[in-house]
Amino acid sequence: MKLASAFGRHPVTRRIGEAIVTLVGVSILTFVLLRVVPGNQVTASYGIAAGELSPAQVHSLEAYYGLDKPLVVQYFDWLGGVLTGHLGVSTTSHLSVLSMTRQALPNTIELALLGILVGLVLGVPGGLLAASRPGRLRDSSTQMVSLVALSIPSFLLATAVASWLANNLGWYPNGKGFRTLFDDPGLNLQQMLLPAVVLGISVAPPVLQTTRAAILAIRAEDFVRTARAKGVSGRRLEVRHILRNALIPVVTMSGLQLGFLLGGALVVEQIFAIPGIGRQVLLGLNQKEYAVVQSTVLVIAAMFVLINLLTDLVYRVVDPRVRVR
């Protein structure tokens, strides 16, 4: 009993338990919200013609889609299928949600990773630049640019950039039909470039602010003053002592941003016609595809929880001070 109790207090075990509770909550919330929205698969499939259906026809269609069962039964039927690896079937494309997700998820993961990379390339040097002269013009101007970038909506930036390049330079590789990284690496990277830059611009401001704050906090630590008093050169002090320790919270921030991008790239995927998992949710919502939306949102939530768990584990590895918590 004592061993089980001690194991239950282990940080990793506690995180896994919290992750399971979170996923159950997401599944219930998604299930309920989909049914609060007016309409269902019958009205989505038949549109205006749904009003001309007889009550018997409506009942038959509801039975076909499984909508005639009590909501509790519908929920547990779907959840039972998810636990056995059956995420449902799209009534529009007649494809399994699992096969659809297998095709869409790699595209979203690639886009999110490229977006994080762009965000780090922009944010970390920006944070270093701002922290090099705190309170001076360089610092304030860098933070002002960061604030402007954070204030621009992704859909507006994506639309503006895509329209300008297409109209002025005649360059819009996303109009050629999407190619995966394995089908055509060159075209795929061209198609992912603009969406990744758009997402990276939204990621860069929090990374910049985190980098700046971390560097300023580390510079005030006692070990930095001790190293400086011992004659450690400025460059070595900045790289090996300050920057190395300052990157720890940046790792955490990057993990959080990656989790958000996996579910938040919907608008960018739609604008640039990338068949990702966010676009899959949008199409499912338009068609009232309950199984598609529920299962895809649960996959997104699972990816987000997994990334946060891995980020927490990495944080514990690179910073021994948090291992005892």
C-alpha positions in Angstrom: 0.0 0.0 0.0 2.8 2.4 0.9 4.6 1.6 -2.3 1.5 2.2 -4.4 0.9 5.5 -2.5 4.5 6.6 -3.1 4.3 5.7 -6.8 1.2 7.7 -7.1 3.0 10.7 -5.8 5.8 10.4 -8.5 5.8 13.5 -10.7 5.7 11.5 -14.0 2.9 9.3 -12.8 0.9 12.3 -11.6 1.4 14.0 -15.0 0.1 10.9 -16.8 -2.9 10.8 -14.5 -3.6 14.5 -15.2 -3.2 13.8 -19.0 -5.8 11.1 -18.9 -8.3 13.3 -17.0 -7.7 16.1 -19.5 -8.4 13.9 -22.4 -11.6 12.6 -20.9 -12.7 16.2 -20.2 -11.9 17.2 -23.8 -13.8 14.2 -25.2 -16.9 15.1 -23.1 -16.7 18.9 -23.9 -16.3 18.3 -27.6 -19.2 15.8 -27.7 -21.5 18.2 -25.9 -20.6 21.3 -27.8 -21.1 19.6 -31.2 -24.6 18.7 -30.2 -25.4 22.2 -28.8 -24.8 23.7 -32.2 -28.0 23.6 -34.3 -28.2 21.0 -37.1 -26.9 17.5 -37.5 -25.6 15.3 -40.2 -29.0 15.0 -41.8 -29.4 18.7 -42.3 -25.8 19.1 -43.4 -26.2 16.3 -46.0 -29.5 17.5 -47.5 -29.3 21.2 -46.8 -32.6 23.0 -47.7 -34.0 19.7 -49.0 -34.0 18.4 -45.4 -37.2 20.4 -44.8 -39.0 18.3 -47.4 -38.2 15.0 -45.8 -41.1 13.2 -44.1 -40.8 12.3 -40.4 -40.3 8.7 -41.3 -37.4 9.5 -43.6 -35.9 11.8 -41.0 -36.1 9.0 -38.4 -34.6 6.5 -40.8 -31.7 8.8 -41.6 -31.1 9.5 -37.9 -31.0 5.8 -37.2 -28.5 5.4 -40.1 -26.2 8.0 -38.5 -26.8 6.7 -35.0 -28.5 9.9 -33.9 -31.6 8.1 -32.6 -29.8 6.7 -29.6 -29.6 8.5 -26.2 -26.7 11.0 -26.0 -25.0 8.9 -23.2 -25.1 5.8 -25.4 -23.8 7.7 -28.4 -20.9 9.0 -26.3 -19.9 5.7 -24.9 -20.3 4.0 -28.3 -17.9 6.5 -29.8 -15.5 6.3 -26.8 -15.5 2.5 -26.9 -14.5 2.6 -30.5 -11.7 5.1 -29.8 -10.3 2.9 -27.1 -10.3 -0.1 -29.5 -8.6 1.9 -32.3 -11.8 2.7 -34.3 -12.2 6.4 -34.6 -15.2 6.3 -36.7 -16.0 6.7 -40.4 -16.6 9.8 -42.5 -20.1 9.6 -44.0 -19.0 12.0 -46.7 -15.8 10.4 -48.0 -16.6 6.9 -46.6 -13.0 6.8 -45.3 -12.1 5.8 -41.7 -11.1 8.7 -39.5 -8.0 6.8 -38.6 -6.8 6.7 -42.2 -7.7 10.3 -42.7 -5.7 11.3 -39.6 -2.7 9.2 -40.7 -2.6 11.3 -43.9 -3.3 14.7 -42.4 -1.3 14.5 -39.1 2.2 14.3 -40.7 1.5 17.5 -42.7 0.5 19.4 -39.6 3.5 18.1 -37.6 5.8 19.2 -40.4 4.2 22.6 -40.6 4.3 23.0 -36.8 8.0 22.0 -36.5 8.9 24.5 -39.3 6.9 27.2 -37.6 8.7 26.6 -34.3 12.0 26.6 -36.2 11.2 30.0 -37.8 10.0 31.3 -34.4 13.2 30.3 -32.7 15.4 31.8 -35.5 13.5 35.1 -35.1 12.8 35.0 -31.3 16.0 33.9 -29.7 18.3 36.4 -31.5 15.7 39.1 -30.9 15.7 38.3 -27.2 19.5 38.4 -27.1 19.4 41.7 -28.9 16.9 43.2 -26.5 18.7 41.9 -23.4 22.0 43.3 -24.6 20.9 46.9 -23.8 18.0 46.6 -21.3 16.0 49.8 -21.0 17.7 51.4 -24.0 16.5 52.2 -27.5 17.6 48.7 -28.8 15.5 47.0 -26.2 12.4 49.1 -26.6 12.4 49.0 -30.4 12.8 45.2 -30.4 10.0 44.8 -28.0 7.8 47.1 -30.0 8.4 45.1 -33.2 7.6 42.0 -31.1 4.3 43.5 -29.9 3.3 44.5 -33.5 4.0 40.9 -34.7 2.0 39.5 -31.9 -1.0 41.8 -32.7 -1.3 40.8 -36.4 -3.9 38.0 -36.8 -2.5 35.0 -38.6 -5.3 34.8 -41.1 -4.8 38.5 -42.1 -1.0 38.1 -42.4 -1.4 34.8 -44.3 -3.9 36.3 -46.8 -1.9 39.4 -47.3 1.4 37.6 -47.9 -0.1 35.0 -50.2 -2.0 37.6 -52.2 1.0 39.9 -52.6 3.3 37.2 -53.8 0.8 35.7 -56.2 -0.2 39.1 -57.7 3.2 40.8 -57.8 5.6 37.9 -58.3 3.3 35.2 -59.7 4.6 32.8 -57.0 2.0 30.7 -55.3 3.2 27.1 -55.1 0.2 26.0 -53.0 -1.9 26.4 -56.1 -0.2 23.4 -57.8 -1.8 20.8 -55.6 -0.3 19.7 -52.3 2.7 17.4 -52.4 4.0 15.6 -49.3 7.7 15.6 -48.2 8.1 12.1 -49.6 6.3 12.7 -52.9 8.1 15.9 -53.9 10.5 17.3 -51.3 11.3 20.5 -53.3 7.7 21.5 -54.0 6.6 20.5 -50.5 9.2 22.8 -48.9 8.1 25.6 -51.2 4.5 25.0 -50.2 5.4 24.9 -46.5 7.6 28.0 -46.6 5.0 30.8 -46.4 2.7 29.0 -43.9 5.7 28.3 -41.7 6.9 31.9 -41.8 3.3 33.1 -40.9 3.2 30.7 -37.9 6.8 31.5 -37.0 6.0 35.2 -36.8 3.2 34.4 -34.2 5.6 32.2 -32.2 8.6 34.6 -32.2 7.2 37.2 -29.8 6.7 34.9 -26.8 10.0 33.3 -27.5 11.7 36.7 -27.7 10.1 37.9 -24.4 11.0 34.6 -22.7 14.6 34.7 -23.9 15.0 38.4 -22.8 13.5 37.8 -19.4 15.6 34.6 -18.8 18.9 36.3 -19.8 18.2 39.3 -17.5 17.3 37.0 -14.6 20.4 34.8 -15.1 22.7 37.8 -15.2 21.5 38.8 -11.8 22.4 35.3 -10.3 25.3 35.0 -7.8 27.2 32.4 -10.0 27.4 34.9 -12.8 28.9 37.6 -10.6 31.3 35.0 -9.2 32.4 34.0 -12.7 32.8 37.6 -13.7 34.9 38.3 -10.6 37.2 35.3 -11.4 38.0 36.9 -14.8 35.9 34.8 -17.1 35.8 36.5 -20.5 32.7 38.3 -21.6 31.9 36.0 -24.6 32.5 32.8 -22.6 30.4 34.1 -19.8 27.5 35.0 -22.1 27.5 31.7 -24.0 28.5 29.1 -21.5 26.9 30.5 -18.3 24.2 32.9 -19.2 22.8 31.7 -22.6 23.0 28.0 -21.7 20.9 28.5 -18.5 18.6 31.0 -20.2 17.6 28.5 -22.9 15.9 26.3 -20.3 12.7 28.3 -20.1 12.9 28.8 -23.9 12.6 25.0 -24.3 9.5 25.0 -22.2 8.0 27.9 -24.2 8.8 26.1 -27.5 7.1 23.0 -26.3 3.9 24.9 -25.4 3.9 26.7 -28.7 4.4 23.5 -30.6 1.3 22.1 -28.8 -0.7 25.1 -29.7 0.4 25.0 -33.4 -0.8 21.4 -33.8 -4.3 22.5 -33.1 -4.1 26.2 -34.0 -2.8 26.0 -37.5 -6.4 25.5 -38.9 -6.7 29.0 -40.5 -3.3 28.9 -42.0 -3.9 25.3 -43.4 -7.1 26.5 -44.9 -5.7 29.6 -46.6 -2.7 27.7 -48.0 -4.7 24.6 -48.9 -2.6 22.3 -46.8 -4.5 19.0 -46.0 -3.6 19.0 -42.3 -5.4 17.9 -39.2 -6.8 21.4 -38.5 -8.4 21.6 -42.0 -9.8 18.1 -41.3 -11.6 19.5 -38.3 -13.0 22.4 -40.3 -14.3 20.2 -43.0 -15.8 17.9 -40.5 -17.6 20.9 -38.8 -19.0 22.1 -42.1 -20.5 18.6 -42.8 -21.5 18.0 -39.2 -19.3 14.9 -39.2 -19.5 14.1 -35.5 -17.1 11.2 -35.6 -14.5 13.2 -37.6 -14.6 16.2 -35.4 -14.7 14.3 -32.1 -11.9 11.9 -32.9 -9.7 14.5 -34.6 -10.0 17.0 -31.7 -9.2 14.1 -29.3 -6.0 13.3 -31.3 -5.0 17.0 -31.3 -5.6 17.1 -27.5 -3.5 13.9 -27.1 -0.7 15.4 -29.1 -0.8 18.6 -27.0 -0.8 16.7 -23.8 2.1 14.4 -25.0 4.2 17.3 -26.1 3.7 19.1 -22.7 4.6 15.9 -20.9 7.8 15.4 -23.0 8.6 19.1 -22.4 8.3 18.7 -18.7 10.5 15.6 -18.8 13.1 17.4 -20.9 13.0 20.4 -18.5 13.7 18.0 -15.6 16.7 16.6 -17.5 18.3 19.9 -18.4 17.5 21.6 -15.0 18.3 19.3 -12.1 16.8 21.8 -9.7 13.2 20.8 -10.6 13.7 17.0 -10.2 12.9 17.1 -6.5 9.5 18.7 -7.1 
